[in-house]
């Protein structure tokens, strides 16, 4: 299973090249060969007709491959979007088989915001990275959880303690490196969305949230809101 971002970027490039360059070139070449075999048929008779039929079959197969790639583009939301292709590929299985990313920007707000939309039942781990330091003249605290338990995932934390580069995993974030043991796994049921809840106005703050998840129910899914 591909988990290295560099490998994913390479895969995107390869698939783009196949879809945009290689397959169209094969179609052009196949069409040219069909023209040539048509010219040969009066001289060669049945063998040329057989060759033409075989090449025509290859043309159909190429069209099917192109169509399949096109549908996979649509299903993945467009392969050039790295977040979409990661989500599409990582649904293969194993813990953390699903991947979602939300870049959340809070500006002059005390409103609850949905980070990830959850469907069905899932197991999930959340990584939170502070992209831009939080500020709050009102002294807001922020927490991450679900509607019935707003601080279940990340505890209520003074917003001004969230500095750029911090990994937010407890109420005293102060480091740009943490052990994986600090990131707990949670079972979420009945499609309870993952939310961030301020208790006062947050003037500014950017936090990048990453969800690594595995479905429990057949419809289990996690996507960025």
C-alpha positions, 0 to 999 in steps of 0.5 A: 500500500502506498503511504509515502506522499512522494510515491503518491505524487509519482503515481499521480504523474504516471497516471496523468501521463498515461491518460493525457499522452500515452493513450491518445498516442496509442489511439492515433497509431492504431488508427494509422495501422488500420488505414495501412492494413486497409490498403494492404487488404486487396493484395493480401486478402484474408491475412490482412483482414484478420490483422485489421480485426485484431488491431480493431480489437486492440483499439476497443481495449484501449478505449476501454482502458481510457474510459476506465481511467476517466471514471476513476478520475471522476470517482477520485474527484480528479487525480491531480488533487493529491488529497483526493487520490490519497483518500481514493487509494487508502481505502484499501484496508488496514488501520488508517486505510482512509485518509482525510485532510482539513485546513481549518481557518478560524477568523473572528468566530465563536461558532462551532465548525465541522472538521470532518463529516463522518458516515456510519461507524469508523475508527479514527485517529486525529493529528492536529498541526498548528499552521498559524498561531491562534489569538483571542482577546476574549481568552477563548478555549478550543476543543475537538470532539463530537456534538455529544462530547465536544472535547473527547478527541482534543481537550479544551485548550487555551487558544493562545497556547496554540503556537505555529508549529505545535502538534496539538494533542493535549491542553499544553501543546509545546512541541513539533515532535510527539510520540505516536502513543499520544494520538489515541484511536476513537470509535465513532458511531451513528455518523457523529461529525468531528467538530471544533468548539470555541467557548469565546471568540477566536480572532485568528488561528489556522490548524491543519487536521489529518484523519487516519481512519478505518471503516467498521460499518459497510458505509463507514466514511470520513471526509473533510467538511 
